[in-house]
Amino acid sequence: MNSPTRNMSPDRPQIRQLDEAAINRIAAGEVVERPASAVKELVENAIDAGARRITVTIADGGKTLIRVADDGCGIAARDLPLALARHATSKIDGSDLLDIHTFGFRGEALPSLGAVGRLKITSRVAGAEAAEITVTGGRMSEVRPAALGPGTTVELRDLFFATPARLKFLRTDRAETQAVTDTIRRLAMTEPFITFVLKIQRDGDERETFRADAEQGELFEALSARLASVLGREFIQNAIPVEAERENLHMTGFAGLPTYSRGAAVAQHLFVNGRPVNDRMLTGALRAAYTDLLSRSRYPAAALFLNCDPHLVDVNVHPAKSEVRFRDPGAARGLIVSGLRHALAENGHRASTTVAGATLGAFRPEPAGQPRIYQMDRPSRGAIHSSYAAQAPGGVTPAPAYGQTAFGQAPAHADATLHGTEPGSTHAEAPAFREAPAHFDGFDAAPSGRVEHLPQDTGPKPESHPLGAARAQVHENYIIAQTERGMVIVDQHAAHERLVYEKLKRQAEATGVAAQALLIPEIVELSSTDRGLLLEHAEDLARFGLTLEPFGGNAVAVRETPAILGEVNAEAMLRDILDELDDAGDSDLVKAQVDAILSRMACHGSIRSGRRMRAEEMNALLREMEATPHSGQCNHGRPTYVELHLKDIERLFGRT
């Protein structure tokens, strides 16, 4: 076994002052992990300088070249040597380390980059001549005259040439380029009024790979346009605007619909006072807001911006400033959870457009040559009526509208195809018919032995409703509804499952979760810290039927558990709650378990697949979906309906 003092002198160890170059290389190891870290520091400096346009050029993933050019305020020639000194900055005066309004404030980035690479800074302030300075492996040159327009250009070549061991830890050029791109994309989201450009240099040529032009208008409008540019138009089309405020914290941004989810947490972008962060507490809050809207294998998409007084958040807890610490983490977490849940509930039954896109993709055959044109534009209603009249057999008056007789009543066979029966037959005669229950959750079942006709509405067009008017039921599970813009296909079981689940949750919130008293309270021994943490949240846990009391020493007594959970291993539950409290600062474990039971109850109490429904029942289901939050997806996160626009349906049949 090696001696722990193998690198020390056998004599008494002496304390030495490291030289400036060694100090800067050590600091670089904390601040600059890879080329993307260097790009982040330099672009943030450009933003702090008030730049309106920032151009980044890299080569070999940033390993051999990183150039950041901006049109900001510039650095005076006399200040260039000071800019390369450690802990020299123009952004704070050191009197209040919490009053930070800029990205940078430590004064470590430039000297650290100069210690591990070949750095050149060229800058010009208004009304003065341009100047440049270079530093190679920590050795600084004299300031020299240069040619440059207003602003600053920082060029970093041969990153880590002075510490070659670090090069072995870098990934491929392609992976490092992607990391640089992701860094610029995140910074571009925070500053919609700045133009960002990324260029890749290869074999002497430069190719532009990313561009986000400065947006105009109000902040929210500009932010929406910038997110569409960076994250794609599809994200904005399937996201809802979010704005909420709580205890001096303000949140804005966009959150994806539950049906617009991802298989990994790659579309989650969180910002605090404009700074991109990867904070475990914040991502946990985002996940909690979608708890009963997504399955465990799916992740929400969101771009959320939290703003507060700088004194309420500490950004100086990580060398890369990627983590933050709130003075009141519970308030920040509560703002995200409540703000997102409220915004999602306000959007009711809405589902993402990607569901319809996937459906159309499944319908569309493989392309084979040029699309064929089958007919002209759709004729007018008058032309259609005249055409039908000309084709009608002698002595027969054509129906004024599909499915309606001249007396306003559907013909006897109008509903025959609705349930797969032949004209003139009854439900009881259909071979696939199964007797329906007399009543289910507010919808009356159709009496057997006769065919139900679609009712004719003499008031406003039923198609004007968001989910339209029911026209048919196929395979005893899917409702076909006609809307003004096209058609909707509803999974009756999935939709009713969500409706029942939301009703059960409302009942639980109104009356509380019933608790069952344990005949003999279960005593759980904990550490003093864990005991205090649980008792601190005892009131919240009691709302969900879990009652705790102190029991001497470091023990707690579990006196009641949620009745709906049945027999519970109280100690295991408390351990899980403590893990969640430690991880996220709050725990929704008991609520999640109660909701899971309610979800299973809703599944078993919903309209089953194979259940035939009357037209009134189908329309009642559609209306309740429109009035119920989160009805666009079932309890497992799957869509409850698909909407197809008429233009897309016509495209399938070559009508365009």
Buried (B, 14 or more C-beta within 10 A) or exposed (E): EEEEEEEEEEEEEEEEEEEEBEBBBEBBBEBBBBBBBBBBBBBBBBBBBEBBBBBBBBBBBBBBBBBBBBBBBBBBBEBBBEBBBBEBBBBBEEEEEEEBEBBBBBBBBBBBBBBBBBBBBBBBBEEEEBBBBBBBBBEBEEBEEBEBEBBBBBBBBBBBBBBEEBEEEBEEBEEBBBBBBEBBBBBBBBBBEBBBBBBBBEEEEEEEBBEBBBBEEEEBEBBBBBBBBBBEEBBBEBBBBBEBEBEEBBBBBBBBBBBBBBEEEEBBBBBBBBBBBBBEBBBBBBBBBBBBBBEEEBBBBBBBBBBBEBEBBBBEEBBEBBBBEBBBBEBBBBBBBBBBBEBBEEBBBBBBBBBBEEBBEEEEEEEEEEEEEEEEEEEEEEEEBEEEEEEEEEEEEBBEEEBBBEEEBBEEBBBBEBBBBEEEBEBEEBEEBEEBEEEBEEBEBBEBEEBBBBBBEEEEEBBEBBBBBBBBBEEBBBBBBBBEBBBBBBBBBBBBBBBBBBBBBEEBEEEEBEBBEBEEBBBBEBEEEBBEBBBEBBEBBBBBBBBBEBBEEBEBBBBBBBBBBEEBEBBEBBBBBBEBBEEBBBBBBBBBBBBBBBBEBBBEBBBBEEBBBBBBBBBBBBBBBBEBBBBBBBBBBBBBBBBBBBEBBEBEEEBE
